[in-house]
Amino acid sequence: MALSVRDVSKAFDGAQALSHLSLDVEPGRILAIVGGSGCGKSTLLRLIAGLESASAGAIALDGSPVTAPREEIGLVFQEPRLLPWLTVAGNVGFGLEDSSEAERKALVAQALERVGLAAKANAWPRQLSGGQAQRAALARALVVRPKVLLLDEPFSALDAITRADLQDHLLELWAELRPTLVLVTHDVDEAVYLADEVVVMAAHPGRIAERISIDVPRPRERRSETVDRETRRVARALGEAIGRRAA
């Protein structure tokens, strides 16, 4: 599904968080959003998710206005936010209440197998590592087959090795299911490694400073010359957007 953001502004108590922001994301593409603190990245994601209403402008999915949460749009936060009173399987199947028990069990088992957590189906969230918990959160978001998946810094709390592993795993899931991905991140390396396009935002008020297409074929090598070149390009744009020249 094509995602469209048209001339969107958002104010909180008179303070302008976003100003006249427009962008389109083609179906099945990966868009990364980077910017300094306070530029409205997470606010934009919440607007797309239907969790907040725009002060002006419109957001649409295949031409249909997004004014409230929709089943076609999934959301993964920085923290996994698993329900502690449910098992891993119970958490993953939480959004499948309209399915039959047999169908729910089959879908949950498939989702857990896909993220490598089949052996943890009956475990409690407290028994999972940080990486396992985020895998469970990804499985919960993807089990309902969303057309758009929004990710708000989903790997930032993880160590570097686990973060790289989950980035690769996310790309595998995306290649299999092909949702449109919109990723908010502070990590320029992550943005360039994952995305087809990077949106660089400036603050006060939040707005798009630059859009950069990442024309590097997949699979990408993290430290290849082409990836390094694109990373430097995004870093320069980000440095300029937050008022300083990137090193």
C-alpha positions, 0 to 999 in steps of 0.5 A: 500500500502506498503511504502519503503524508500531505502538508502535515503540521502538528502543534502541542500546546502552541509549540510547533512540532512539525511544519508542512511536512510531505512525503510519499513512500511506495509500497514495499520500500524501506524509508529511514528517518533520521534527525536530531533530538526534538525534530519530530521523528517519533511524532511523525511516526505516531501520526502515521500510526493513527495514534495522534491527529495532525493539526493540519494536513492529511495522511493516507494509505492507498488514498484512504485517510488515516485518522485512527489505528488501523490493522494494516499499520503495525508499530514496533517501539524501542522497548518491546512492550510485551505483556508480562502476564502472557507467554511469548505465544500469548503476546504474539497472538494478542492481535488475532482475537478474531481468528479461530483458536486453530488458526491463531495457534498456526499463525503464532507458531509460524510467526515464532518459527520465522523469528527463531523463537519457536522454542520460547513459545511458552516462556514468559517475557521476563525470561527473554534476552533483550534481543529475544524480546524484540524478536517477539515484538517483531513477530507480534507486529508481523503476525497480522500481515500489516501492509505498513510496519513502523519502527521507532528506534527498535534496536537502539537499546541493544548491544552492537552484535545483537543490533546487527543480527536483528537488522539482518533478520528484519531484512529477511522478514521484509524480503519474505513479507514485503511490507512498507517499512518506515524506520526512525533511527538515530543511527546513520549506519543503520539507516543506510544499511537498511533503507532505500531512502533516508529522510533527514529532518531538521528541528524547530519546527520539525521539517524535511531537510533532505531526502537521500536515495540509497542506490546500493544493491542488496545484500549490502556489505556493512563496510563496503566502499559504496555503503561508506560513501552513502553513510558519509553523505547522510552524515553530512546532511544530518550535520547540516540539519542540526546546525553543525558540519559532520566530521 
